[in-house]
Amino acid sequence: MARQPTSGERPTVKDVAASSGVSATTVSRVLAGNYPVSTATRARVMKAVRELDYVINAQARALGGGGTKTVAFIVHDLVGPAFAYVGQGVEQEATAEGRLCLVCTTHGDPERELELIELMREQQAEAVVLVGGGSNSSSYIERMTQAARGLDKSGSRLVLCGRPPLGPDVPATVVEYDNEGGAYAITSYLISLGHRDIVFLGAGRPGHSTVDGRLRGFERAHKAHHLPVPQQQTRAITFDRESGYQATHDLLAHGHKFTAIFAATDVVASGVLVALREAGLRVPEDVSVVGYDDIPLARDLTPQLTTVHVDHEDLGRTAVRYALNRDRHAMNQHTVIGTHVVIRDSAGPPPKPRRGGR
């Protein structure tokens, strides 16, 4: 009778081999699935695995070439709705492709982002997906380019999801959306309604690709309509509700003149709406508010939010599909997904000037 592991002792390949009456090499071949084994032998080995509750050593299996391939998903945080929906798309496509999805967070730290990329290279992740905007600084781009080349040499792939390419010769899969175009379209919509005093509530630090793209679209719309962009009409904040609330509160407290607010995200817009409501201002009768992303929250706000639609799940799915199947999608290694304005109830014409001033 085969030796049974004692209580608390972890069963080994040798225990499985003894229990099934085959060699340890045969057990390894069955578990790795990389060598022809008879159906009867495979059945005996798997029966022993179940009875012994044997857990395959994932590291040893990977070294043998039979490990589960992985896709790493690196993101700012897990609470941002837009990030979560991109992540869902990444996970869905990775699962459909038979890969395991690993999730890592950076909390906005570029150094941690680079460290995680290197760690995933060491772990032999098949693709490393970076989600959301990144820094536009030359030093960051240079280091990220080196990271992309390092991944490429090791047989992995850097995937930029929702951010622009690093350069024409950098080995990376890029799936971005028309960030600037969406901002241009929604700013033009406000201008078409008659607004001339529009505040852009931007987010993040200067040099952030997502913020810079939306600000470029905001400014380009003004220039296209031959309108000036007052410098004080742009505010740098972060991607959260509290920042939108506080920035709007400050604008009102300092007496800034505006008839519309373009919030850089729908979450920021939710804070804007609260601050305006507390100040006794009606939306859109007194102030129009628009956002960006079209997350489900946009439909649940009061009033429902006019915003820019981005298909975040498709963004994640497409990025993984193109990265893992580069032979079939060689022409799609830089893809731009379109955006469009979704008109709801939060934007309307500016209020008519009151007799005797505002």
BAROTI-817825 format. One line per field, with one value per residue (C-alpha): residue number from 1; residue in one letter; chain; x, y, z. Coordinates in nm, 3 decimals. Layout:
N
num: NUM | ...;
residu: a | ...;
chaine: A | ...;
x: X | ...;
y: Y | ...;
z: Z | ...;
***
This chain:
358
num: 1 | 2 | 3 | 4 | 5 | 6 | 7 | 8 | 9 | 10 | 11 | 12 | 13 | 14 | 15 | 16 | 17 | 18 | 19 | 20 | 21 | 22 | 23 | 24 | 25 | 26 | 27 | 28 | 29 | 30 | 31 | 32 | 33 | 34 | 35 | 36 | 37 | 38 | 39 | 40 | 41 | 42 | 43 | 44 | 45 | 46 | 47 | 48 | 49 | 50 | 51 | 52 | 53 | 54 | 55 | 56 | 57 | 58 | 59 | 60 | 61 | 62 | 63 | 64 | 65 | 66 | 67 | 68 | 69 | 70 | 71 | 72 | 73 | 74 | 75 | 76 | 77 | 78 | 79 | 80 | 81 | 82 | 83 | 84 | 85 | 86 | 87 | 88 | 89 | 90 | 91 | 92 | 93 | 94 | 95 | 96 | 97 | 98 | 99 | 100 | 101 | 102 | 103 | 104 | 105 | 106 | 107 | 108 | 109 | 110 | 111 | 112 | 113 | 114 | 115 | 116 | 117 | 118 | 119 | 120 | 121 | 122 | 123 | 124 | 125 | 126 | 127 | 128 | 129 | 130 | 131 | 132 | 133 | 134 | 135 | 136 | 137 | 138 | 139 | 140 | 141 | 142 | 143 | 144 | 145 | 146 | 147 | 148 | 149 | 150 | 151 | 152 | 153 | 154 | 155 | 156 | 157 | 158 | 159 | 160 | 161 | 162 | 163 | 164 | 165 | 166 | 167 | 168 | 169 | 170 | 171 | 172 | 173 | 174 | 175 | 176 | 177 | 178 | 179 | 180 | 181 | 182 | 183 | 184 | 185 | 186 | 187 | 188 | 189 | 190 | 191 | 192 | 193 | 194 | 195 | 196 | 197 | 198 | 199 | 200 | 201 | 202 | 203 | 204 | 205 | 206 | 207 | 208 | 209 | 210 | 211 | 212 | 213 | 214 | 215 | 216 | 217 | 218 | 219 | 220 | 221 | 222 | 223 | 224 | 225 | 226 | 227 | 228 | 229 | 230 | 231 | 232 | 233 | 234 | 235 | 236 | 237 | 238 | 239 | 240 | 241 | 242 | 243 | 244 | 245 | 246 | 247 | 248 | 249 | 250 | 251 | 252 | 253 | 254 | 255 | 256 | 257 | 258 | 259 | 260 | 261 | 262 | 263 | 264 | 265 | 266 | 267 | 268 | 269 | 270 | 271 | 272 | 273 | 274 | 275 | 276 | 277 | 278 | 279 | 280 | 281 | 282 | 283 | 284 | 285 | 286 | 287 | 288 | 289 | 290 | 291 | 292 | 293 | 294 | 295 | 296 | 297 | 298 | 299 | 300 | 301 | 302 | 303 | 304 | 305 | 306 | 307 | 308 | 309 | 310 | 311 | 312 | 313 | 314 | 315 | 316 | 317 | 318 | 319 | 320 | 321 | 322 | 323 | 324 | 325 | 326 | 327 | 328 | 329 | 330 | 331 | 332 | 333 | 334 | 335 | 336 | 337 | 338 | 339 | 340 | 341 | 342 | 343 | 344 | 345 | 346 | 347 | 348 | 349 | 350 | 351 | 352 | 353 | 354 | 355 | 356 | 357 | 358;
residu: m | a | r | q | p | t | s | g | e | r | p | t | v | k | d | v | a | a | s | s | g | v | s | a | t | t | v | s | r | v | l | a | g | n | y | p | v | s | t | a | t | r | a | r | v | m | k | a | v | r | e | l | d | y | v | i | n | a | q | a | r | a | l | g | g | g | g | t | k | t | v | a | f | i | v | h | d | l | v | g | p | a | f | a | y | v | g | q | g | v | e | q | e | a | t | a | e | g | r | l | c | l | v | c | t | t | h | g | d | p | e | r | e | l | e | l | i | e | l | m | r | e | q | q | a | e | a | v | v | l | v | g | g | g | s | n | s | s | s | y | i | e | r | m | t | q | a | a | r | g | l | d | k | s | g | s | r | l | v | l | c | g | r | p | p | l | g | p | d | v | p | a | t | v | v | e | y | d | n | e | g | g | a | y | a | i | t | s | y | l | i | s | l | g | h | r | d | i | v | f | l | g | a | g | r | p | g | h | s | t | v | d | g | r | l | r | g | f | e | r | a | h | k | a | h | h | l | p | v | p | q | q | q | t | r | a | i | t | f | d | r | e | s | g | y | q | a | t | h | d | l | l | a | h | g | h | k | f | t | a | i | f | a | a | t | d | v | v | a | s | g | v | l | v | a | l | r | e | a | g | l | r | v | p | e | d | v | s | v | v | g | y | d | d | i | p | l | a | r | d | l | t | p | q | l | t | t | v | h | v | d | h | e | d | l | g | r | t | a | v | r | y | a | l | n | r | d | r | h | a | m | n | q | h | t | v | i | g | t | h | v | v | i | r | d | s | a | g | p | p | p | k | p | r | r | g | g | r;
chaine: A | A | A | A | A | A | A | A | A | A | A | A | A | A | A | A | A | A | A | A | A | A | A | A | A | A | A | A | A | A | A | A | A | A | A | A | A | A | A | A | A | A | A | A | A | A | A | A | A | A | A | A | A | A | A | A | A | A | A | A | A | A | A | A | A | A | A | A | A | A | A | A | A | A | A | A | A | A | A | A | A | A | A | A | A | A | A | A | A | A | A | A | A | A | A | A | A | A | A | A | A | A | A | A | A | A | A | A | A | A | A | A | A | A | A | A | A | A | A | A | A | A | A | A | A | A | A | A | A | A | A | A | A | A | A | A | A | A | A | A | A | A | A | A | A | A | A | A | A | A | A | A | A | A | A | A | A | A | A | A | A | A | A | A | A | A | A | A | A | A | A | A | A | A | A | A | A | A | A | A | A | A | A | A | A | A | A | A | A | A | A | A | A | A | A | A | A | A | A | A | A | A | A | A | A | A | A | A | A | A | A | A | A | A | A | A | A | A | A | A | A | A | A | A | A | A | A | A | A | A | A | A | A | A | A | A | A | A | A | A | A | A | A | A | A | A | A | A | A | A | A | A | A | A | A | A | A | A | A | A | A | A | A | A | A | A | A | A | A | A | A | A | A | A | A | A | A | A | A | A | A | A | A | A | A | A | A | A | A | A | A | A | A | A | A | A | A | A | A | A | A | A | A | A | A | A | A | A | A | A | A | A | A | A | A | A | A | A | A | A | A | A | A | A | A | A | A | A | A | A | A | A | A | A | A | A | A | A | A | A | A | A | A | A | A | A | A | A | A | A | A | A | A | A | A | A | A | A;
x: 0.000 | 0.130 | 0.255 | -0.004 | 0.123 | 0.085 | -0.146 | -0.015 | 0.236 | 0.207 | 0.171 | 0.443 | 0.475 | 0.634 | 0.325 | 0.099 | 0.328 | 0.323 | -0.053 | -0.117 | 0.153 | 0.353 | 0.681 | 0.720 | 0.818 | 0.488 | 0.297 | 0.478 | 0.394 | 0.026 | 0.007 | 0.199 | -0.002 | 0.304 | 0.366 | 0.141 | 0.012 | -0.248 | -0.604 | -0.591 | -0.266 | -0.395 | -0.712 | -0.511 | -0.287 | -0.574 | -0.762 | -0.456 | -0.429 | -0.790 | -0.759 | -0.436 | -0.562 | -0.234 | -0.173 | 0.045 | 0.355 | 0.285 | 0.646 | 0.778 | 0.505 | 0.595 | 0.962 | 0.853 | 0.673 | 0.325 | 0.228 | -0.076 | 0.013 | -0.067 | -0.168 | -0.073 | -0.309 | -0.144 | -0.376 | -0.381 | -0.639 | -0.935 | -1.202 | -1.213 | -1.518 | -1.354 | -1.049 | -1.277 | -1.461 | -1.136 | -1.014 | -1.330 | -1.267 | -0.904 | -1.006 | -1.285 | -1.059 | -0.770 | -1.003 | -1.144 | -0.786 | -0.710 | -0.488 | -0.480 | -0.518 | -0.300 | -0.401 | -0.150 | -0.204 | 0.033 | -0.165 | -0.017 | 0.347 | 0.553 | 0.838 | 0.607 | 0.466 | 0.813 | 0.895 | 0.577 | 0.660 | 1.001 | 0.846 | 0.597 | 0.884 | 1.062 | 0.737 | 0.719 | 0.382 | 0.281 | 0.148 | 0.170 | -0.129 | -0.093 | -0.432 | -0.499 | -0.284 | 0.085 | 0.343 | 0.447 | 0.793 | 1.090 | 1.257 | 0.943 | 0.896 | 1.261 | 1.240 | 0.909 | 1.062 | 1.345 | 1.087 | 0.900 | 1.222 | 1.307 | 0.966 | 1.001 | 1.339 | 1.192 | 0.901 | 0.645 | 0.455 | 0.390 | 0.030 | -0.072 | -0.445 | -0.601 | -0.275 | -0.079 | 0.219 | 0.572 | 0.725 | 0.722 | 0.985 | 0.883 | 0.763 | 0.423 | 0.056 | -0.137 | -0.516 | -0.626 | -0.945 | -0.992 | -0.931 | -0.875 | -1.153 | -1.409 | -1.315 | -1.329 | -1.676 | -1.832 | -1.675 | -1.805 | -2.149 | -2.145 | -2.029 | -2.309 | -2.559 | -2.426 | -2.178 | -1.872 | -1.759 | -1.674 | -1.458 | -1.249 | -1.203 | -0.896 | -0.739 | -0.402 | -0.064 | 0.065 | 0.212 | -0.047 | -0.147 | -0.520 | -0.554 | -0.339 | -0.546 | -0.874 | -0.733 | -0.608 | -0.956 | -1.108 | -0.866 | -0.892 | -1.271 | -1.237 | -0.983 | -1.198 | -1.485 | -1.252 | -1.298 | -1.027 | -0.943 | -0.896 | -0.611 | -0.809 | -1.079 | -0.872 | -0.836 | -0.598 | -0.759 | -0.771 | -1.004 | -1.250 | -1.583 | -1.437 | -1.205 | -1.495 | -1.696 | -1.415 | -1.306 | -1.662 | -1.703 | -1.383 | -1.494 | -1.819 | -1.650 | -1.406 | -1.679 | -1.554 | -1.785 | -1.897 | -2.209 | -2.083 | -1.839 | -1.663 | -1.556 | -1.269 | -1.454 | -1.808 | -1.697 | -1.561 | -1.891 | -2.085 | -1.905 | -1.968 | -2.342 | -2.352 | -2.162 | -2.390 | -2.701 | -2.579 | -2.519 | -2.879 | -2.789 | -3.000 | -2.856 | -2.885 | -3.097 | -2.823 | -2.510 | -2.458 | -2.238 | -2.082 | -1.845 | -1.629 | -1.640 | -2.015 | -1.991 | -2.329 | -2.324 | -2.383 | -2.738 | -2.813 | -2.717 | -2.977 | -3.004 | -2.871 | -2.526 | -2.435 | -2.094 | -1.845 | -1.893 | -1.591 | -1.644 | -1.406 | -1.475 | -1.413 | -1.092 | -0.966 | -1.084 | -0.934 | -0.599 | -0.560 | -0.686 | -0.446 | -0.150 | -0.193 | -0.265 | -0.007 | 0.039 | -0.326 | -0.346 | -0.012 | -0.186 | -0.375 | -0.087 | -0.185 | -0.562 | -0.774 | -1.130 | -1.385 | -1.578 | -1.906 | -2.114 | -2.417 | -2.672 | -2.884 | -3.029 | -2.738 | -2.656 | -2.867 | -2.840 | -2.674 | -2.908 | -3.021 | -2.854 | -3.068 | -3.162 | -2.918 | -2.644 | -2.606;
y: 0.000 | 0.347 | 0.574 | 0.830 | 1.174 | 1.235 | 1.504 | 1.848 | 1.702 | 1.825 | 1.543 | 1.529 | 1.405 | 1.089 | 1.027 | 1.063 | 0.831 | 0.566 | 0.587 | 0.553 | 0.293 | 0.496 | 0.683 | 1.042 | 1.134 | 1.000 | 1.198 | 1.516 | 1.446 | 1.396 | 1.716 | 1.922 | 1.781 | 1.808 | 1.437 | 1.157 | 0.935 | 0.657 | 0.735 | 0.467 | 0.599 | 0.955 | 0.844 | 0.662 | 0.963 | 1.211 | 0.979 | 0.980 | 1.360 | 1.396 | 1.142 | 1.295 | 1.650 | 1.719 | 2.082 | 2.133 | 2.342 | 2.632 | 2.747 | 2.403 | 2.359 | 2.692 | 2.589 | 2.274 | 2.477 | 2.368 | 2.661 | 2.878 | 3.183 | 3.514 | 3.865 | 4.140 | 4.434 | 4.743 | 5.027 | 5.339 | 5.197 | 4.960 | 5.208 | 5.435 | 5.321 | 5.376 | 5.172 | 4.898 | 4.863 | 4.852 | 4.588 | 4.388 | 4.390 | 4.284 | 3.999 | 3.879 | 3.862 | 3.709 | 3.436 | 3.379 | 3.339 | 3.085 | 3.317 | 3.402 | 3.773 | 3.935 | 4.278 | 4.532 | 4.891 | 5.188 | 5.462 | 5.709 | 5.630 | 5.609 | 5.433 | 5.160 | 5.124 | 5.059 | 4.820 | 4.622 | 4.598 | 4.455 | 4.213 | 4.091 | 4.044 | 3.826 | 3.634 | 3.577 | 3.740 | 3.708 | 4.064 | 4.361 | 4.593 | 4.952 | 5.117 | 5.491 | 5.792 | 5.826 | 6.100 | 6.295 | 6.374 | 6.274 | 6.082 | 5.875 | 5.799 | 5.695 | 5.459 | 5.316 | 5.261 | 5.064 | 4.860 | 4.785 | 4.667 | 4.451 | 4.284 | 4.228 | 4.056 | 3.822 | 3.727 | 3.942 | 4.247 | 4.594 | 4.702 | 5.066 | 5.078 | 5.424 | 5.612 | 5.729 | 5.543 | 5.593 | 5.627 | 5.477 | 5.209 | 5.101 | 4.736 | 4.784 | 4.728 | 5.056 | 5.071 | 5.424 | 5.624 | 5.965 | 6.152 | 6.494 | 6.448 | 6.370 | 6.683 | 6.890 | 6.757 | 6.820 | 7.166 | 7.250 | 7.133 | 7.375 | 7.655 | 7.573 | 7.618 | 7.971 | 7.927 | 8.151 | 8.126 | 7.758 | 7.620 | 7.309 | 7.116 | 6.916 | 6.645 | 6.520 | 6.681 | 6.870 | 6.644 | 6.367 | 6.227 | 6.193 | 6.543 | 6.702 | 6.541 | 6.667 | 7.013 | 7.023 | 6.935 | 7.206 | 7.468 | 7.357 | 7.392 | 7.751 | 7.834 | 7.671 | 7.901 | 8.203 | 8.229 | 8.306 | 8.057 | 8.256 | 8.105 | 8.122 | 7.904 | 7.585 | 7.419 | 7.133 | 6.877 | 6.499 | 6.231 | 6.214 | 6.351 | 6.555 | 6.746 | 6.835 | 6.951 | 7.160 | 7.317 | 7.426 | 7.561 | 7.764 | 7.901 | 8.024 | 8.161 | 8.367 | 8.502 | 8.351 | 8.414 | 8.099 | 7.952 | 7.596 | 7.348 | 7.073 | 6.818 | 6.595 | 6.282 | 6.186 | 6.125 | 6.481 | 6.602 | 6.432 | 6.654 | 6.960 | 6.894 | 6.869 | 7.196 | 7.381 | 7.243 | 7.348 | 7.698 | 7.718 | 7.698 | 7.496 | 7.265 | 7.337 | 7.653 | 7.846 | 7.640 | 7.360 | 7.064 | 6.798 | 6.512 | 6.249 | 5.864 | 5.783 | 5.540 | 5.409 | 5.676 | 5.940 | 5.813 | 5.804 | 6.164 | 6.438 | 6.570 | 6.292 | 6.388 | 6.492 | 6.334 | 6.175 | 5.803 | 5.573 | 5.196 | 5.100 | 4.727 | 4.711 | 4.906 | 4.635 | 4.343 | 4.484 | 4.556 | 4.197 | 4.040 | 4.237 | 4.184 | 3.807 | 3.755 | 3.982 | 3.746 | 3.792 | 4.162 | 4.294 | 4.596 | 4.675 | 4.728 | 5.094 | 5.134 | 5.438 | 5.374 | 5.648 | 5.850 | 6.040 | 6.287 | 6.152 | 6.431 | 6.410 | 6.672 | 6.855 | 7.100 | 7.374 | 7.731 | 7.983 | 8.189 | 8.515 | 8.821 | 8.977 | 9.338 | 9.542 | 9.274 | 8.929;
z: 0.000 | -0.089 | 0.186 | 0.294 | 0.400 | 0.771 | 0.906 | 0.813 | 0.567 | 0.212 | -0.045 | -0.311 | -0.668 | -0.526 | -0.311 | -0.617 | -0.812 | -0.538 | -0.502 | -0.876 | -0.939 | -1.192 | -1.190 | -1.070 | -1.426 | -1.557 | -1.293 | -1.401 | -1.766 | -1.685 | -1.482 | -1.739 | -2.030 | -2.254 | -2.328 | -2.462 | -2.182 | -2.206 | -2.095 | -1.826 | -1.680 | -1.682 | -1.502 | -1.228 | -1.173 | -1.152 | -0.913 | -0.684 | -0.712 | -0.593 | -0.313 | -0.180 | -0.236 | -0.414 | -0.514 | -0.822 | -0.759 | -0.995 | -1.008 | -1.096 | -1.352 | -1.514 | -1.533 | -1.709 | -1.973 | -1.868 | -1.647 | -1.696 | -1.900 | -1.736 | -1.831 | -1.585 | -1.541 | -1.387 | -1.288 | -1.069 | -0.827 | -0.809 | -0.698 | -1.005 | -1.206 | -1.546 | -1.438 | -1.306 | -1.637 | -1.836 | -1.591 | -1.644 | -2.019 | -1.966 | -1.736 | -1.966 | -2.271 | -2.077 | -1.951 | -2.300 | -2.425 | -2.151 | -1.946 | -1.578 | -1.501 | -1.232 | -1.097 | -0.958 | -0.842 | -0.854 | -0.674 | -0.917 | -0.837 | -1.162 | -0.980 | -0.856 | -1.207 | -1.348 | -1.062 | -1.131 | -1.501 | -1.414 | -1.164 | -1.425 | -1.672 | -1.415 | -1.363 | -1.741 | -1.785 | -2.149 | -2.160 | -1.922 | -1.963 | -1.838 | -1.794 | -1.782 | -1.851 | -1.783 | -1.756 | -2.065 | -1.927 | -2.144 | -1.860 | -1.795 | -2.164 | -2.195 | -1.900 | -2.021 | -2.364 | -2.202 | -2.012 | -2.337 | -2.502 | -2.200 | -2.212 | -2.585 | -2.544 | -2.284 | -2.511 | -2.331 | -2.454 | -2.313 | -2.373 | -2.341 | -2.281 | -2.285 | -2.331 | -2.637 | -2.791 | -2.662 | -3.008 | -3.359 | -3.294 | -2.944 | -2.930 | -2.766 | -2.838 | -2.810 | -2.782 | -2.700 | -2.745 | -2.904 | -2.580 | -2.735 | -2.990 | -2.720 | -2.525 | -2.843 | -2.925 | -2.586 | -2.553 | -2.902 | -2.791 | -2.497 | -2.726 | -2.971 | -2.687 | -2.641 | -2.356 | -2.360 | -1.996 | -1.953 | -1.673 | -1.740 | -1.415 | -1.510 | -1.303 | -1.193 | -1.216 | -1.521 | -1.787 | -1.744 | -2.085 | -2.011 | -1.867 | -2.135 | -2.411 | -2.267 | -2.209 | -2.570 | -2.692 | -2.470 | -2.599 | -2.963 | -2.954 | -2.834 | -3.104 | -3.373 | -3.270 | -3.243 | -2.868 | -2.609 | -2.335 | -2.012 | -1.809 | -1.485 | -1.641 | -1.601 | -1.262 | -1.174 | -0.941 | -0.893 | -1.032 | -0.743 | -0.625 | -0.339 | -0.573 | -0.801 | -0.504 | -0.349 | -0.679 | -0.755 | -0.402 | -0.447 | -0.784 | -0.632 | -0.320 | -0.530 | -0.755 | -1.083 | -1.375 | -1.559 | -1.714 | -1.771 | -1.617 | -1.812 | -1.549 | -1.661 | -1.543 | -1.449 | -1.090 | -1.071 | -1.220 | -0.939 | -0.687 | -0.904 | -0.901 | -0.522 | -0.475 | -0.718 | -0.552 | -0.207 | -0.347 | -0.464 | -0.835 | -1.074 | -1.340 | -1.628 | -1.583 | -1.401 | -1.479 | -1.730 | -1.631 | -1.856 | -1.783 | -1.951 | -1.951 | -1.948 | -1.658 | -1.529 | -1.256 | -1.526 | -1.577 | -1.205 | -1.124 | -1.094 | -1.356 | -1.576 | -1.700 | -2.052 | -2.110 | -2.349 | -2.401 | -2.383 | -2.419 | -2.139 | -2.145 | -2.519 | -2.465 | -2.226 | -2.437 | -2.755 | -2.590 | -2.468 | -2.791 | -3.010 | -2.778 | -2.748 | -3.116 | -3.277 | -3.571 | -3.671 | -3.575 | -3.697 | -3.852 | -3.531 | -3.290 | -3.264 | -3.257 | -3.170 | -3.052 | -3.117 | -2.860 | -2.887 | -2.688 | -2.502 | -2.457 | -2.143 | -1.908 | -1.744 | -2.025 | -2.180 | -2.302 | -2.066 | -1.848 | -1.997 | -1.842 | -1.573 | -1.601 | -1.396 | -1.405 | -1.259;
***
